Amino acid sequence: MLFPLTADAETLPRFTLGRVFTDWGIDPIPFIVTVWAVGLYAFGVYVLRRRGDRWPVGRTLAFVGLGMGSFSFVTMSGLGRYDTTLLSVHMVQHMVLSMVVPLALALGAPVTLALRTLPPAPRRWLLAVLHSRVAKVLAFPPLAFALYIASPWALYFSSWYDASLASAYVHQMMHIHLVLVGTLFFWPLMGIDPVPGRVGHPFRVLLTLMTLPFHAFLGVTIMGQTTLIGGEHYLELREGPMGAWLPPALDDQHLAGGILWASGDLIGVLFFGVLFTQWVRSSMKEAAREDRRLDLQERRARFGG
């Protein structure tokens, strides 16, 4: 059953930056996902501390604050309220869900936390899932890259986006989908959790660089479109009370394409910087280990002589 979007979207007041922070609403599926994810993560940290183990505060802040915080903010704040009214607002939401949230969740290392805190039986189940053929196929870097690149094209150039505008259920599941696809791609690249699909630092950097032109190309394509994405829905809104303040639909679509292009490149470059820093640190640690190994061999050779 498809649940239609409420009629409230037809009577929203003029969109302003202030309304992003003051106009809140609750979408059931993102709300439930947020409560469960934060609750389970917090319980895992509590279990570790109760037995005297430490868990980095930075990881908790990354998962709970930046990751799930961003997820709940873009789906339940004013961005969530206006995401079916302005394509440009939806595009901000899209980029946060597909890039910022997955990266932050990966930095939180929830799989590592789960493996350290779960009882023996659930821990074996989790390990079985991580080592399963399905997990290895889904996390295969070229496949994850293809899914990540193809997903937004499928969203905006098929009937999928129209369906998300017509159904609250499809709309909310689209949010979950964006996070899941982003997670499949970015999680192995971060290399923190023991998940399938992890590759060496050079390949991580290469995959990240390869995403940049695809985001730019999609953004430019949307900016150059003369056919409206979700045109029936957005034109109908402009025939109602909100027509007095809504910008021309095509102008808003061009702005949305620019947001996708600019934010995709910006976040991609920042992530590239993180990966490059990891690579340099890993190389320095490897060099230090090799120096220690050679020093030990030299001492043994002297002693043996």
C-alpha positions as CSV (number, residue, x, y, z in Angstrom):
1,M,0.0,0.0,0.0
2,L,1.4,3.4,-0.9
3,F,0.6,6.2,1.6
4,P,0.1,9.6,-0.1
5,L,2.0,12.6,1.0
6,T,0.0,14.9,3.2
7,A,-1.7,18.0,1.9
8,D,0.3,20.1,4.2
9,A,3.0,20.5,1.5
10,E,0.5,22.6,-0.5
11,T,0.1,25.3,2.2
12,L,3.7,25.7,3.5
13,P,4.8,29.3,4.1
14,R,7.7,30.9,2.2
15,F,10.9,28.9,2.6
16,T,13.6,30.7,4.6
17,L,16.8,29.7,6.3
18,G,15.2,30.2,9.6
19,R,12.5,27.6,8.8
20,V,15.2,25.0,8.4
21,F,15.8,25.2,12.1
22,T,12.3,26.0,13.4
23,D,9.9,24.0,11.2
24,W,10.1,20.4,12.4
25,G,8.1,17.2,11.7
26,I,8.5,13.5,12.2
27,D,8.6,10.9,9.4
28,P,8.0,7.5,11.1
29,I,10.6,5.4,9.3
30,P,13.6,7.8,9.7
31,F,12.5,8.5,13.3
32,I,12.4,4.8,14.2
33,V,15.7,4.1,12.4
34,T,17.3,7.0,14.3
35,V,16.0,5.9,17.7
36,W,17.2,2.2,17.2
37,A,20.6,3.1,15.8
38,V,21.5,5.6,18.5
39,G,20.0,3.4,21.2
40,L,21.9,0.3,20.2
41,Y,25.2,2.3,19.7
42,A,24.9,4.0,23.1
43,F,24.1,0.7,24.8
44,G,27.2,-0.8,23.2
45,V,29.4,2.0,24.5
46,Y,27.8,1.6,28.0
47,V,28.6,-2.2,28.0
48,L,32.2,-1.5,27.1
49,R,32.6,1.1,29.8
50,R,30.8,-1.0,32.4
51,R,33.5,-3.7,32.0
52,G,36.3,-1.2,32.1
53,D,37.1,-0.9,28.4
54,R,37.5,2.4,26.6
55,W,35.8,3.5,23.4
56,P,37.0,6.7,21.6
57,V,34.7,9.6,22.2
58,G,35.4,10.8,18.7
59,R,33.8,7.7,17.3
60,T,30.7,8.2,19.4
61,L,30.5,11.8,18.3
62,A,30.9,10.7,14.6
63,F,28.2,8.1,14.7
64,V,25.6,9.7,17.0
65,G,26.3,13.4,16.4
66,L,27.4,13.8,12.8
67,G,26.0,10.6,11.3
68,M,22.6,10.0,12.9
69,G,22.3,13.7,13.9
70,S,22.7,14.7,10.2
71,F,20.3,11.9,9.2
72,S,17.6,13.1,11.6
73,F,18.2,16.8,10.8
74,V,17.8,16.5,7.0
75,T,14.7,14.3,7.3
76,M,12.8,15.9,10.2
77,S,13.9,19.6,10.2
78,G,12.7,22.3,7.8
79,L,14.7,20.5,5.1
80,G,12.5,17.5,5.5
81,R,9.4,19.6,5.5
82,Y,10.2,21.3,2.2
83,D,12.0,18.5,0.4
84,T,8.9,17.8,-1.8
85,T,8.3,21.5,-2.4
86,L,11.6,22.6,-3.7
87,L,13.9,20.3,-5.7
88,S,16.9,22.4,-4.5
89,V,16.1,21.7,-0.9
90,H,15.7,18.0,-1.7
91,M,19.2,18.1,-3.4
92,V,20.8,19.4,-0.2
93,Q,19.1,16.5,1.7
94,H,20.2,14.0,-1.0
95,M,23.9,14.9,-0.7
96,V,23.9,14.8,3.1
97,L,22.2,11.4,3.1
98,S,24.4,9.9,0.3
99,M,27.8,11.3,1.4
100,V,27.9,12.9,4.8
101,V,25.9,10.4,6.8
102,P,27.6,7.2,5.4
103,L,31.1,8.7,6.0
104,A,30.2,9.7,9.6
105,L,28.7,6.3,10.3
106,A,31.8,4.6,9.0
107,L,34.0,6.8,11.3
108,G,31.9,5.6,14.2
109,A,33.0,2.0,13.6
110,P,29.7,0.4,14.7
111,V,30.7,-3.1,13.5
112,T,33.8,-3.0,15.6
113,L,31.7,-1.9,18.6
114,A,29.2,-4.7,18.0
115,L,31.9,-7.4,17.7
116,R,33.4,-6.2,21.1
117,T,30.1,-6.1,23.0
118,L,27.7,-8.7,21.5
119,P,27.2,-12.0,23.4
120,P,28.8,-15.1,21.8
121,A,25.8,-16.3,19.7
122,P,24.9,-12.9,18.1
123,R,28.5,-12.2,17.6
124,R,28.9,-15.5,15.6
125,W,25.8,-14.5,13.6
126,L,27.3,-11.1,12.8
127,L,30.6,-12.7,11.7
128,A,28.6,-15.1,9.5
129,V,26.9,-12.2,7.8
130,L,30.1,-10.3,7.3
131,H,31.8,-13.4,5.8
132,S,28.8,-14.4,3.7
133,R,28.9,-14.5,-0.1
134,V,26.1,-11.9,-0.3
135,A,28.1,-9.5,1.8
136,K,31.2,-10.0,-0.3
137,V,29.3,-9.5,-3.5
138,L,27.5,-6.3,-2.4
139,A,30.8,-4.9,-1.0
140,F,32.8,-5.8,-4.1
141,P,34.4,-2.3,-4.8
142,P,33.5,-2.1,-8.5
143,L,29.9,-3.2,-7.9
144,A,29.5,-0.8,-4.9
145,F,31.0,2.0,-7.1
146,A,28.6,1.2,-9.9
147,L,25.6,1.2,-7.6
148,Y,26.7,4.5,-6.0
149,I,27.1,6.2,-9.4
150,A,24.0,4.7,-11.1
151,S,21.6,5.2,-8.2
152,P,21.1,9.0,-8.6
153,W,20.7,8.7,-12.4
154,A,18.0,6.1,-11.8
155,L,16.4,8.3,-9.2
156,Y,16.1,11.4,-11.3
157,F,15.7,10.0,-14.8
158,S,13.1,7.3,-14.1
159,S,9.6,7.1,-12.6
160,W,11.2,6.5,-9.2
161,Y,11.4,10.2,-8.2
162,D,7.8,10.8,-9.2
163,A,6.8,7.8,-7.1
164,S,8.6,9.3,-4.1
165,L,6.7,12.6,-4.6
166,A,3.4,10.7,-4.7
167,S,3.9,8.3,-1.7
168,A,5.2,9.1,1.8
169,Y,6.3,5.5,2.2
170,V,8.4,5.5,-1.1
171,H,9.7,8.9,-0.1
172,Q,11.0,7.8,3.3
173,M,12.4,4.5,1.9
174,M,14.3,6.6,-0.7
175,H,16.1,8.3,2.2
176,I,17.1,4.9,3.6
177,H,18.2,3.8,0.2
178,L,20.5,6.8,-0.3
179,V,22.2,6.0,3.1
180,L,22.5,2.3,2.4
181,V,24.1,2.8,-1.1
182,G,26.5,5.4,0.3
183,T,27.4,3.0,3.1
184,L,28.1,0.2,0.7
185,F,30.5,2.4,-1.1
186,F,32.2,4.5,1.6
187,W,32.4,2.0,4.5
188,P,35.1,-0.3,3.0
189,L,37.0,2.8,1.8
190,M,37.3,4.2,5.3
191,G,38.9,0.9,6.4
192,I,38.0,1.2,10.1
193,D,35.5,-1.6,10.5
194,P,36.3,-5.2,9.5
195,V,33.8,-5.3,6.6
196,P,34.1,-7.0,3.3
197,G,35.5,-5.0,0.3
198,R,38.4,-3.3,2.0
199,V,41.2,-2.5,-0.4
200,G,44.6,-0.8,-0.3
201,H,45.0,2.9,0.1
202,P,45.9,3.6,-3.6
203,F,42.7,2.0,-4.8
204,R,40.7,3.8,-2.2
205,V,42.0,7.1,-3.4
206,L,41.4,6.1,-7.0
207,L,37.8,5.2,-6.4
208,T,37.2,8.5,-4.6
209,L,38.7,10.5,-7.4
210,M,36.5,8.6,-9.9
211,T,33.3,9.7,-8.2
212,L,34.1,13.4,-8.8
213,P,33.4,13.6,-12.5
214,F,30.2,11.6,-12.2
215,H,28.8,14.0,-9.6
216,A,29.8,16.9,-11.8
217,F,28.4,15.4,-14.9
218,L,25.0,14.6,-13.3
219,G,24.8,18.1,-11.8
220,V,25.6,19.7,-15.1
221,T,23.1,17.5,-16.9
222,I,20.3,18.5,-14.4
223,M,21.3,22.2,-14.8
224,G,21.0,21.9,-18.5
225,Q,17.7,20.1,-18.6
226,T,14.7,21.8,-20.1
227,T,12.4,18.9,-19.1
228,L,11.3,19.2,-15.4
229,I,12.2,16.5,-13.0
230,G,8.9,15.7,-11.1
231,G,7.3,18.3,-13.3
232,E,3.7,17.4,-12.8
233,H,4.1,17.6,-9.0
234,Y,6.1,20.9,-9.0
235,L,3.9,22.6,-11.5
236,E,0.8,21.7,-9.6
237,L,2.3,23.3,-6.5
238,R,2.7,26.5,-8.4
239,E,-1.0,26.6,-9.2
240,G,-1.9,26.6,-5.5
241,P,-1.3,29.1,-2.7
242,M,2.4,28.6,-2.7
243,G,2.6,29.8,-6.3
244,A,3.0,33.4,-4.9
245,W,6.4,32.6,-3.5
246,L,7.8,29.5,-5.2
247,P,10.5,30.3,-7.8
248,P,10.0,29.1,-11.4
249,A,10.3,25.3,-11.4
250,L,13.1,25.3,-14.0
251,D,15.2,27.8,-12.1
252,D,14.9,25.8,-9.0
253,Q,15.9,22.7,-10.9
254,H,19.0,24.5,-12.3
255,L,19.9,25.5,-8.7
256,A,19.5,21.9,-7.6
257,G,21.9,20.7,-10.3
258,G,24.4,23.3,-9.1
259,I,24.1,22.1,-5.5
260,L,24.7,18.5,-6.5
261,W,27.7,19.5,-8.6
262,A,29.4,21.8,-6.0
263,S,28.6,19.8,-2.9
264,G,29.6,16.5,-4.5
265,D,33.0,17.9,-5.5
266,L,33.5,19.6,-2.1
267,I,32.7,16.5,0.0
268,G,34.6,14.3,-2.4
269,V,37.7,16.4,-2.1
270,L,37.5,16.5,1.7
271,F,37.1,12.7,1.7
272,F,40.1,12.4,-0.6
273,G,42.1,14.4,1.9
274,V,41.1,12.1,4.7
275,L,42.1,9.0,2.7
276,F,45.3,10.6,1.6
277,T,46.2,11.4,5.2
278,Q,45.4,7.8,6.2
279,W,47.6,6.6,3.4
280,V,50.5,8.8,4.5
281,R,50.1,7.8,8.2
282,S,50.0,4.1,7.2
283,S,53.1,4.5,5.1
284,M,54.9,6.2,8.0
285,K,53.9,3.4,10.4
286,E,55.0,0.8,7.9
287,A,58.4,2.5,7.4
288,A,58.8,2.7,11.2
289,R,58.1,-1.0,11.6
290,E,60.5,-1.8,8.8
291,D,63.2,0.3,10.4
292,R,62.7,-1.5,13.7
293,R,62.9,-4.9,11.9
294,L,66.1,-3.9,10.2
295,D,67.6,-2.6,13.5
296,L,66.7,-5.9,15.2
297,Q,68.3,-7.9,12.4
298,E,71.5,-5.8,12.6
299,R,71.7,-6.2,16.4
300,R,71.2,-10.0,16.0
301,A,73.9,-10.1,13.3
302,R,76.3,-8.2,15.6
303,F,75.6,-10.4,18.6
304,G,75.8,-13.5,16.5
305,G,79.2,-12.4,15.1
